[in-house]
Amino acid sequence: MSQFGNNKYENLKERALTYLGGKKCRRCGNDSLHLSAYDFHHHKGGKEANLSKMFTGGHRWLEIEKELNKCAILCSNCHREVHTYKEKIS
């Protein structure tokens, strides 16, 4: 089953997006995309865990928050461009 057919995954992703300020790309400002089009870009500290795997792996919310605190919300297009061009996100 796709991760987006899973209500638990969707609920946790929505909660995580809300925790970081809502569905809005920090780079381009797009806020009208489907939930699946937003990524968590690690830009502070080291990436210790994959958030998608944390959402499906039964991690406690406090563990998820710890990883979210290192992230910015980017749309999937901007996320790929940031990695391609090695841009910094503040």
C-alpha positions as CSV (number, residue, x, y, z in Angstrom):
1,M,0.0,0.0,0.0
2,S,1.2,3.5,-0.8
3,Q,2.2,5.7,2.1
4,F,-0.5,8.2,1.0
5,G,-3.2,5.5,1.3
6,N,-2.4,5.3,5.0
7,N,-4.4,7.6,7.2
8,K,-1.9,7.3,10.1
9,Y,0.9,8.5,7.8
10,E,-1.2,11.4,6.4
11,N,-2.3,12.4,9.9
12,L,1.3,12.5,11.1
13,K,2.5,14.3,8.0
14,E,-0.2,16.9,8.4
15,R,0.7,17.3,12.1
16,A,4.3,17.7,11.2
17,L,3.6,20.3,8.6
18,T,1.4,22.2,11.1
19,Y,4.2,22.0,13.7
20,L,6.6,23.7,11.2
21,G,4.0,26.4,10.3
22,G,1.7,24.8,7.7
23,K,1.8,23.7,4.1
24,K,4.0,26.4,2.5
25,C,7.2,26.0,0.7
26,R,9.9,28.1,2.4
27,R,11.6,28.7,-1.0
28,C,8.9,29.5,-3.5
29,G,6.0,30.2,-1.1
30,N,3.6,27.7,-2.8
31,D,0.8,26.8,-0.3
32,S,-1.7,25.2,-2.6
33,L,-0.2,21.7,-3.3
34,H,-1.4,18.3,-2.1
35,L,0.1,17.1,1.1
36,S,2.3,14.6,-0.8
37,A,4.1,17.5,-2.6
38,Y,5.7,18.9,0.5
39,D,9.1,17.6,1.8
40,F,11.0,18.1,4.9
41,H,14.5,19.4,4.1
42,H,17.1,18.9,6.8
43,H,19.1,22.2,7.0
44,K,20.0,22.4,10.6
45,G,22.3,19.8,12.1
46,G,22.7,16.3,10.9
47,K,19.9,14.1,9.6
48,E,19.5,11.3,12.1
49,A,16.3,9.8,10.7
50,N,14.0,9.8,7.7
51,L,10.8,11.4,8.7
52,S,8.6,9.4,6.3
53,K,10.0,6.2,7.9
54,M,9.4,7.7,11.4
55,F,5.8,8.4,10.5
56,T,5.2,4.7,9.6
57,G,7.6,3.2,12.1
58,G,5.7,3.8,15.3
59,H,8.0,6.6,16.6
60,R,6.8,8.7,19.4
61,W,5.8,12.3,18.6
62,L,8.7,13.7,20.7
63,E,11.2,11.8,18.6
64,I,9.6,13.1,15.4
65,E,9.7,16.7,16.8
66,K,13.4,16.4,17.5
67,E,14.0,15.6,13.8
68,L,11.5,18.2,12.6
69,N,13.4,20.9,14.4
70,K,16.2,20.4,11.9
71,C,13.9,20.9,8.9
72,A,12.3,23.4,6.6
73,I,9.2,22.7,4.5
74,L,9.9,22.7,0.7
75,C,7.7,21.7,-2.2
76,S,9.2,18.6,-3.9
77,N,10.4,20.7,-6.9
78,C,12.2,23.2,-4.8
79,H,13.6,20.4,-2.6
80,R,15.2,18.8,-5.6
81,E,16.6,22.1,-6.9
82,V,18.1,22.9,-3.5
83,H,19.9,19.6,-3.5
84,T,20.9,19.9,-7.2
85,Y,22.3,23.4,-6.8
86,K,23.4,23.0,-3.2
87,E,21.5,26.0,-2.1
88,K,21.3,27.0,1.6
89,I,18.0,27.4,3.3
90,S,17.8,29.7,6.3
